[in-house]
Amino acid sequence: MPDTPTFGRYAEIPYDQMTPEQQEGYRSLIETRGRLPGPNKIYVHNPKLVKVMGPLGAYFRTGYSLSEREREIAVIIVNSKWHSAYPTNAHERAGKAAGLPTDKVEALLSGLPTSFDDKREQVVYEMATCLANSRWVSKGLFDYTSVSMTLAFYDVPAGAEGMAR
């Protein structure tokens, strides 16, 4: 691994200097992401981590039941809580590109109160804020969210009846 950092404090490994396992991880990330952004540049160093993080990241980008706007609300809150400049900047842009109003994105970044007209977006905001601030999640929010998350996890469409019991 080079001694000179190329990505913050991390020194990226040129492809031709990677082990065969690292090259395999690199190729799998390229296949799922099309490029190697953010933390994936670092994950490629550890092939075992790539095998977990690559599919997990792909799932949250394409297979998860949150809308792009909802996902960006949660991600902006968590990233800004940890003062992580790279992903906060990337998701500030992604949130705006997903259609979140600039004033809402700025409030999320700054930890200021805001609200959303869309009920699901409001619940995502409230849950992410509670969790990012290590706050107790109220019973009402938990009950609403746990039911919603369970149905969303199983991708139950509107009007689904299931088997007669």
Secondary structure, DSSP 4 states (H G I P E B T S, - for coil): --SS-SBTTB-PPPGGGS-HHHHHHHHHHHHHHSS--TTHHHHTTSHHHHHHHHHHHHIIIIISSS-HHHHHHHHHHHHHHTT-HHHHHHHHHHHHHTT--HHHHHHHHHT-----SSHHHHHHHHHHHHHHTTPPPPHHHHHHHHHHHHHHHTT--TT------
